[in-house]
Amino acid sequence: MIKDIEGFLIDIDGTIFRGDELIPGAVESINFLKALNKRVTYVSNRGNITRRTCYDRLKAVGVDVLEEEILLSSTVMAYFLKEHYPLSYVWTLGDSGLKEELVYHGVKISETPEKADFLIITLCETLTYHDLNQAFQAVQHGARILATNADKTFPNGKEKAIDVAGMIGAIEAASGRKTEVVIGKPSWFMVNKALAQLDVPAEKCMVIGDSLESDILMGNMHSMKTMLVLTGNTQRKHLESIPKRLEPDYIVDSIYSIVKVTL
Amino acid sequence: MIKDIEGFLIDIDGTIFRGDELIPGAVESINFLKALNKRVTYVSNRGNITRRTCYDRLKAVGVDVLEEEILLSSTVMAYFLKEHYPLSYVWTLGDSGLKEELVYHGVKISETPEKADFLIITLCETLTYHDLNQAFQAVQHGARILATNADKTFPNGKEKAIDVAGMIGAIEAASGRKTEVVIGKPSWFMVNKALAQLDVPAEKCMVIGDSLESDILMGNMHSMKTMLVLTGNTQRKHLESIPKRLEPDYIVDSIYSIVKVTL
């Protein structure tokens, strides 16, 4: 029963927004949860923007949000590096939001690709051959590969555009090296940070999101309740004969159903 | 004995040129072979330039060359498409030389990525995210993947820059689809076209090149004599414990040795 849930991990793209459009009822749903004193954190695999950018975007549409409630894969990558590799210097392959987020959290950026300890890969919609080759130089000179996420596509208007998997694939194929850690959902690191932020045990949490492979899998692997929304990547036809670990506890048309379910 | 060789398949980058620099003695060596009435063809995995561009480059340094003696992987890709898929429309991911070469040989370019039957991949030093995504859209809409070559790096000044393998890796990783044919050396298709051009049986041919995996392998797989030059990708240290199929018949400091060996 949802009334027993104390903490919510809410996905953003495909759950609150579809492309640039706000999904009807999303803001009301979140503010409804807040009014019930539920704890909320926003957990997104977007790694090419800063938390501040995301905060502004949510605030602009009327979500009652605090900046520290937002966990992007760029933010969590910064936490990961600060926690496990505080001495390291990194190079980035991705849009400028990644680098800004890392710098904001005190991660050190290498002066040159050749000196970097890690190459951090995220989506790069501003990619050029020069960017790709600089990242490649980092890896050729020994930088280890980390990625904010490994999504293959993201919805961009009517098309599914090439996502981080493309950038990772380019570097891995040419270097023969592999990505060591993918930080985003469904990784444990994202979950740990979300639970720490919520301050609620996993058993009393629910994940709400549109992706079976990132949102639902993450929740199921960590004893959380899971709610799949059909406003994003997943449609009903995708739900036939899926493995047990991807099965959501609830399947709803949109996040707005939460208002009805809780009544 | 080299005096028994009637046809020569000569690699260009790493054998005649190193980056933009002409390798000392290269022009003299080729003109020496021509003076002995040997048949010569230039066989290069470069797919991002036209044959005309390559011809101009060789002519400019004094090589006695005919345009039809040059077989780039872009040229041979055009032959392949005309021979096996004459009805097809293609989309390209690569520098403009590829498209120009295909058009020159009568290959039809698709109006949009979505309508393409094939995506042809080569090195794209002018790559942008938009190019990559358009190529990805072609594959998402059913285009089959072909590549001019699959080299991982090419020498660019002091660094080894990311090559076609990076472009292929991006598309394959994000689409989950694989490249069906790689046209360049050491493929049979390149060999067939070279032998047809030379009009000499394989047993009376010699491959001269700097790459074990493309030049030497190609020659060994087709009963040709093979000569490895150490002016490009391969150094003596790379020759320890190599498999039999990569072992060259001759290992020389540069192509200029051919003048001495034939005497």
Interface residues (C-beta under 8 A of the other chain):
Chain A: C124 E125 T126 L127 T128 Y129 L132 N133 F136 Q137 Q140 K152 T153 E159 K160 A161 I162 D163 A165 G166 M167 I168 G169 A170 I171 E172 A173 A174 S175 G176
Chain B: C124 E125 T126 L127 T128 Y129 L132 N133 F136 Q137 Q140 K152 T153 E159 K160 A161 I162 D163 A165 G166 M167 I168 G169 A170 I171 E172 A173 A174 S175 G176
